[in-house]
Amino acid sequence: MTGRVFDIKRYSIHDGPGIRTTVFLKGCPLRCQWCHNPEGIDPAAELMHWPSRCSKCYACVAACPVKTISKDGAGAIVVDKKTCDLCGLCAEACLYDAMQVVGREMTVADLVTEIDKDRVFYEQSGGGATFSGGDPLAQPVFLEELLGALRSRGVRTAVDISGFAPADLLARIAARTDLVLFDLKVMDDTKHRKLTGVSNAPILENLKRLAANGTEVWVRIPLLAGVNDDGTNIDGTIAFLKSLGTVKNVGLLPYHSGGTEKARRLGKESCFKTFEAPTEARLAAIEAAFRAAGFNVQKGG
């Protein structure tokens, strides 16, 4: 049993309680215009080029067997993603880590071994392992195996999901994990379709089901100025979450532009937009509104 992983972050303190190891899995059904992990959307491995690290030694050009990599008239590296076969020889030849193949195959046993290295931190802090992405539900069989293996070893787990998934799959995953981190972006369906490429109807229904079944859910809300920080959306979000009855924890995640640069390194900058975070005053007002409604609020992450 193998899955495709594009990053592992140790000593994470924003992806659930305590100190955690966050594993990022490739693949996501949404196409959020502000995605801060664009390398996690495509389920396949991808080549990422970091121009700022490039020394222009051109070892990658010489190493590429299909001539995908070349240099332009100014000497800058050019990558033809259409002809790249992801052999990884350019990344092996680069001494400066300017070429990277994003997405590596790992077995369940491989990941359990990696996560076990941090067990002492989990035991001391009440932490565990979090699976994020992308959306980890894009690799459901692999995720189920991982959650089962870690539960049998006494490691607490969390999954960070978009909520856009078949109800039966979500129920199986929820039964195998200790915490669901559930992204909630925009309440208006038309706006949600425009910004993410999918309807929010199944997402809201899935959140209702999780809450009704008693699953521990922390809702996380990315906040973008002029997009979803307006009073109508915030009031609608608060009303919806209060109607669920069991959701108590809300994370407010102000927009940051880190994903824009990563999209550029992937050659996909045209697929994303640059936004702004709400002002500090607006963030404070949103936080106050959620607290006044009885929610525990965490900012950042």
C-alpha positions, -999 to 999 in steps of 0.1 A, spaced: 0 0 0 16 32 -11 5 69 -14 20 101 -28 34 125 -2 47 160 -10 58 172 24 62 163 61 63 191 87 75 183 121 67 202 153 35 216 139 14 235 165 -15 247 142 -29 215 128 -47 201 159 -40 199 196 -4 196 210 27 191 190 21 173 157 36 158 126 17 170 96 19 149 65 8 165 32 -8 141 6 -12 149 -31 -45 155 -47 -75 178 -42 -110 181 -58 -111 218 -53 -94 246 -73 -93 274 -48 -80 305 -64 -59 314 -33 -45 279 -25 -14 281 -4 -4 246 -13 -8 245 -51 17 217 -54 -8 195 -35 -37 199 -60 -25 176 -88 -24 139 -76 6 132 -98 42 142 -91 53 175 -105 86 193 -112 92 225 -93 119 250 -103 133 276 -79 150 304 -99 162 321 -68 183 291 -59 197 285 -94 235 291 -99 232 288 -137 256 259 -137 233 241 -162 239 207 -147 202 201 -151 203 209 -188 230 183 -193 212 157 -171 178 159 -189 176 130 -213 145 143 -231 157 179 -235 129 193 -214 152 218 -197 170 245 -217 183 281 -212 169 312 -228 188 341 -244 195 356 -210 208 324 -196 178 316 -174 165 281 -171 134 272 -190 114 240 -183 89 226 -209 65 209 -185 47 192 -214 77 170 -223 90 164 -188 88 127 -178 96 133 -141 126 111 -142 142 132 -115 177 133 -130 177 171 -131 170 172 -93 198 147 -87 222 168 -107 214 201 -91 237 209 -62 215 238 -50 181 222 -47 167 245 -74 150 215 -91 127 194 -71 103 166 -80 73 173 -57 55 141 -47 71 108 -36 57 74 -32 57 62 4 43 30 20 21 30 51 51 14 69 74 42 58 51 69 71 44 51 104 81 49 109 85 86 102 57 96 125 69 73 153 101 94 155 81 122 171 61 100 195 78 116 226 64 150 216 29 136 212 30 119 246 42 151 264 19 176 246 -12 156 237 -4 158 200 -3 133 172 -2 131 134 -23 152 111 -30 144 74 -34 174 52 -29 182 15 -42 189 -10 -70 169 6 -61 136 21 -95 122 11 -81 122 -25 -61 91 -14 -89 73 6 -76 37 7 -40 48 17 -55 72 43 -77 45 58 -47 22 61 -26 49 77 -52 58 103 -58 22 112 -20 15 116 -15 46 138 -45 39 160 -32 4 166 0 20 178 -18 45 201 -10 76 180 -38 101 179 -47 114 144 -64 143 127 -74 148 91 -76 183 74 -102 181 47 -122 202 22 -154 183 30 -161 177 -7 -163 139 -7 -189 110 -8 -207 108 25 -199 71 30 -161 78 26 -162 106 51 -180 84 76 -154 57 73 -125 82 77 -143 99 107 -146 65 124 -109 60 121 -96 94 133 -98 114 165 -103 148 150 -116 163 117 -103 198 107 -130 209 83 -124 238 59 -154 262 55 -148 288 29 -179 306 16 -216 301 25 -230 314 -8 -231 285 -33 -227 306 -64 -197 324 -50 -182 291 -38 -185 276 -72 -167 306 -88 -139 306 -62 -133 268 -58 -148 252 -88 -173 231 -68 -206 235 -51 -206 239 -13 -239 219 -9 -222 185 -3 -197 202 19 -223 217 42 -243 184 43 -211 165 52 -204 189 80 -240 185 93 -235 147 93 -203 148 112 -217 171 138 -249 149 141 -227 118 146 -207 134 174 -174 135 155 -150 160 170 -147 188 144 -127 220 143 -138 243 116 -112 263 98 -120 294 78 -95 310 53 -102 348 53 -97 369 22 -104 407 21 -134 415 0 -141 378 -7 -155 362 25 -148 386 53 -180 406 48 -208 407 74 -232 387 54 -208 357 50 -195 359 86 -230 361 101 -242 333 78 -212 311 89 -219 318 125 -256 310 122 -248 277 104 -222 266 128 -245 274 158 -273 253 142 -250 223 143 -248 224 181 -216 204 186 -189 225 168 -171 246 194 -137 253 179 -131 277 150 -98 286 134 -95 319 115 -68 317 88 -59 351 72 -48 349 36 -10 348 29 6 349 -6 30 320 -1 11 299 -26 15 324 -54 53 319 -54 50 281 -53 25 283 -83 51 303 -102 77 276 -95 53 250 -109 46 272 -140 9 275 -129 7 311 -118 -21 318 -143 -44 294 -124 -43 314 -92 -49 350 -81 -33 372 -55 -56 384 -27 -52 404 5 -57 395 41 -84 414 60 -71 443 80 -62 437 117 -93 457 127 -116 435 105 -99 403 119 -105 415 154 -141 422 147 -146 388 131 -129 371 160 -151 390 185 -182 380 166 -173 343 168 -164 346 205 -196 364 212 -215 335 196 -198 311 220 -170 296 199 -134 290 209 -113 309 184 -77 304 172 -60 327 147 -33 316 123 -21 283 111 
